[in-house]
Amino acid sequence: MEERSIRVELAGRAYPLTIQASEEVNVRRAVEEINESISRLKASYPLTDKQDLLAMAALEVAVRALNTSATRQEAEADSALAAIEHMLADLRM
């Protein structure tokens, strides 16, 4: 696996990272989501402390990711149940 050194900026602060090359797109997307969340929170709430903004943004992004994962898992379960129901219906015939 190829490692890559990149530099990202979160909440106006630069961070050097060493990641797998295959992870770069997702890391950059995560950084973008967190920074967008920080901007939204800053505009909507009287939070000025960067640590508070970063914590709330991380919570917002994590909840969104978990909700997306749960929805995907439910869809996969529904699909599997439909396939089982179809097989059972075929057996009854």
Backbone as CSV, one residue per row, in Angstrom:
resi,resn,N_x,N_y,N_z,CA_x,CA_y,CA_z,C_x,C_y,C_z
1,MET,0.825,-1.179,0.000,0.000,0.000,0.000,0.873,1.247,0.000
2,GLU,0.469,2.175,-0.816,1.241,3.413,-0.956,0.786,4.447,0.071
3,GLU,1.720,4.933,0.866,1.414,5.989,1.821,1.684,7.336,1.176
4,ARG,0.952,8.307,1.640,1.088,9.651,1.095,1.022,10.649,2.246
5,SER,1.845,11.667,2.189,1.810,12.747,3.174,1.010,13.895,2.583
6,ILE,0.009,14.328,3.335,-0.799,15.460,2.889,-0.919,16.455,4.031
7,ARG,-1.400,17.612,3.708,-1.626,18.657,4.699,-3.068,19.101,4.541
8,VAL,-3.805,19.096,5.642,-5.199,19.536,5.601,-5.391,20.675,6.582
9,GLU,-6.443,21.435,6.376,-6.740,22.556,7.260,-8.118,22.358,7.861
10,LEU,-8.150,22.285,9.193,-9.401,22.172,9.935,-9.537,23.373,10.856
11,ALA,-10.649,24.059,10.746,-10.917,25.220,11.601,-9.781,26.235,11.565
12,GLY,-9.200,26.417,10.370,-8.153,27.403,10.204,-6.776,26.971,10.681
13,ARG,-6.641,25.710,11.040,-5.351,25.211,11.528,-4.881,24.059,10.646
14,ALA,-3.604,24.078,10.260,-3.056,23.069,9.351,-2.592,21.839,10.125
15,TYR,-2.851,20.686,9.521,-2.442,19.408,10.114,-1.778,18.549,9.050
16,PRO,-0.555,18.086,9.329,0.083,17.149,8.399,-0.420,15.733,8.721
17,LEU,-0.715,14.962,7.690,-1.193,13.590,7.862,-0.416,12.653,6.946
18,THR,-0.224,11.445,7.398,0.297,10.386,6.540,-0.819,9.365,6.415
19,ILE,-1.295,9.160,5.191,-2.445,8.299,4.948,-2.151,7.358,3.790
20,GLN,-2.990,6.369,3.625,-2.920,5.516,2.444,-3.421,6.336,1.256
21,ALA,-2.815,6.169,0.114,-3.206,6.931,-1.072,-4.683,6.723,-1.390
22,SER,-5.176,5.513,-1.152,-6.575,5.202,-1.448,-7.559,5.938,-0.531
23,GLU,-7.072,6.483,0.584,-7.933,7.197,1.530,-7.993,8.699,1.275
24,GLU,-7.157,9.205,0.397,-7.034,10.658,0.260,-8.347,11.346,-0.092
25,VAL,-9.085,10.803,-1.020,-10.340,11.442,-1.430,-11.292,11.542,-0.241
26,ASN,-11.432,10.451,0.514,-12.345,10.475,1.661,-11.855,11.386,2.774
27,VAL,-10.552,11.444,2.989,-10.014,12.341,4.013,-10.308,13.789,3.633
28,ARG,-10.074,14.126,2.396,-10.326,15.506,1.947,-11.817,15.840,1.990
29,ARG,-12.665,14.881,1.649,-14.115,15.111,1.744,-14.543,15.310,3.192
30,ALA,-13.958,14.530,4.108,-14.277,14.673,5.531,-13.848,16.048,6.040
31,VAL,-12.671,16.486,5.649,-12.185,17.812,6.046,-13.138,18.892,5.529
32,GLU,-13.570,18.746,4.282,-14.501,19.716,3.703,-15.823,19.722,4.472
33,GLU,-16.344,18.553,4.802,-17.601,18.475,5.560,-17.469,19.118,6.927
34,ILE,-16.366,18.842,7.617,-16.154,19.412,8.948,-16.043,20.931,8.865
35,ASN,-15.280,21.442,7.899,-15.137,22.891,7.754,-16.460,23.554,7.386
36,GLU,-17.257,22.903,6.536,-18.577,23.444,6.197,-19.487,23.453,7.420
37,SER,-19.422,22.401,8.208,-20.215,22.328,9.429,-19.813,23.432,10.404
38,ILE,-18.519,23.667,10.532,-18.028,24.737,11.409,-18.571,26.083,10.941
39,SER,-18.530,26.332,9.643,-19.032,27.603,9.096,-20.521,27.765,9.377
40,ARG,-21.287,26.691,9.193,-22.733,26.731,9.453,-23.013,27.005,10.926
41,LEU,-22.301,26.301,11.799,-22.500,26.485,13.237,-22.117,27.898,13.673
42,LYS,-21.024,28.388,13.127,-20.543,29.734,13.465,-21.575,30.794,13.073
43,ALA,-22.230,30.568,11.938,-23.227,31.528,11.465,-24.540,31.432,12.247
44,SER,-24.813,30.252,12.798,-26.111,30.032,13.445,-26.102,30.189,14.963
45,TYR,-24.968,30.008,15.592,-24.900,30.025,17.053,-23.800,30.971,17.519
46,PRO,-23.948,31.468,18.731,-22.939,32.406,19.243,-21.692,31.701,19.791
47,LEU,-21.264,30.640,19.124,-20.044,29.949,19.545,-18.833,30.657,18.945
48,THR,-17.874,30.976,19.766,-16.674,31.623,19.251,-15.425,30.786,19.511
49,ASP,-15.501,29.902,20.497,-14.352,29.069,20.826,-14.195,27.989,19.750
50,LYS,-13.018,27.936,19.149,-12.787,26.977,18.057,-12.941,25.536,18.519
51,GLN,-12.577,25.253,19.761,-12.717,23.892,20.267,-14.193,23.503,20.341
52,ASP,-15.044,24.423,20.789,-16.484,24.154,20.831,-17.035,23.944,19.422
53,LEU,-16.623,24.801,18.497,-17.083,24.665,17.113,-16.633,23.335,16.510
54,LEU,-15.382,22.975,16.752,-14.855,21.729,16.217,-15.560,20.517,16.830
55,ALA,-15.819,20.563,18.127,-16.516,19.459,18.795,-17.932,19.303,18.250
56,MET,-18.651,20.395,18.107,-20.027,20.337,17.598,-20.050,19.892,16.136
57,ALA,-19.081,20.363,15.353,-19.002,19.948,13.943,-18.705,18.459,13.839
58,ALA,-17.792,17.966,14.668,-17.462,16.539,14.663,-18.693,15.713,15.032
59,LEU,-19.439,16.170,16.021,-20.659,15.476,16.418,-21.667,15.462,15.272
60,GLU,-21.851,16.595,14.631,-22.800,16.702,13.518,-22.410,15.753,12.371
61,VAL,-21.157,15.749,12.007,-20.682,14.902,10.905,-20.790,13.416,11.284
62,ALA,-20.440,13.070,12.514,-20.518,11.676,12.953,-21.954,11.177,12.972
63,VAL,-22.878,11.987,13.463,-24.291,11.589,13.486,-24.807,11.397,12.072
64,ARG,-24.445,12.298,11.181,-24.863,12.173,9.781,-24.332,10.874,9.166
65,ALA,-23.086,10.545,9.454,-22.482,9.317,8.928,-23.182,8.083,9.501
66,LEU,-23.466,8.101,10.791,-24.153,6.965,11.409,-25.574,6.808,10.866
67,ASN,-26.268,7.910,10.666,-27.620,7.845,10.108,-27.598,7.278,8.693
68,THR,-26.621,7.677,7.906,-26.490,7.171,6.543,-26.196,5.681,6.556
69,SER,-25.334,5.260,7.468,-24.981,3.847,7.588,-26.195,3.027,7.994
70,ALA,-26.977,3.528,8.954,-28.172,2.812,9.412,-29.184,2.682,8.290
71,THR,-29.376,3.746,7.511,-30.311,3.718,6.390,-29.868,2.697,5.359
72,ARG,-28.577,2.642,5.083,-28.033,1.678,4.120,-28.245,0.255,4.627
73,GLN,-27.994,0.027,5.913,-28.170,-1.303,6.488,-29.635,-1.728,6.442
74,GLU,-30.544,-0.789,6.696,-31.973,-1.102,6.620,-32.369,-1.471,5.201
75,ALA,-31.846,-0.754,4.223,-32.153,-1.050,2.820,-31.628,-2.430,2.429
76,GLU,-30.420,-2.757,2.898,-29.853,-4.076,2.604,-30.684,-5.179,3.257
77,ALA,-31.142,-4.948,4.490,-31.964,-5.934,5.190,-33.302,-6.105,4.472
78,ASP,-33.908,-5.008,4.037,-35.174,-5.078,3.296,-35.003,-5.870,2.011
79,SER,-33.895,-5.643,1.327,-33.618,-6.358,0.086,-33.437,-7.850,0.344
80,ALA,-32.724,-8.190,1.404,-32.508,-9.599,1.745,-33.822,-10.264,2.124
81,LEU,-34.665,-9.577,2.883,-35.962,-10.135,3.255,-36.855,-10.342,2.034
82,ALA,-36.822,-9.402,1.116,-37.613,-9.544,-0.114,-37.147,-10.755,-0.909
83,ALA,-35.849,-10.982,-0.968,-35.317,-12.139,-1.688,-35.744,-13.441,-1.016
84,ILE,-35.730,-13.467,0.311,-36.162,-14.662,1.049,-37.651,-14.913,0.822
85,GLU,-38.445,-13.848,0.885,-39.888,-13.986,0.639,-40.146,-14.527,-0.773
86,HIS,-39.379,-14.070,-1.715,-39.529,-14.526,-3.097,-39.193,-16.006,-3.186
87,MET,-38.106,-16.435,-2.532,-37.717,-17.855,-2.551,-38.790,-18.710,-1.873
88,LEU,-39.356,-18.230,-0.772,-40.407,-18.979,-0.086,-41.654,-19.091,-0.948
89,ALA,-41.980,-18.017,-1.634,-43.149,-18.047,-2.527,-42.933,-19.063,-3.644
90,ASP,-41.704,-19.159,-4.167,-41.379,-20.124,-5.216,-41.511,-21.552,-4.689
91,LEU,-41.148,-21.789,-3.432,-41.234,-23.111,-2.839,-42.682,-23.564,-2.658
92,ARG,-43.562,-22.619,-2.393,-44.980,-22.940,-2.183,-45.664,-23.371,-3.468
93,MET,-45.143,-22.963,-4.583,-45.784,-23.282,-5.873,-45.548,-24.666,-6.302
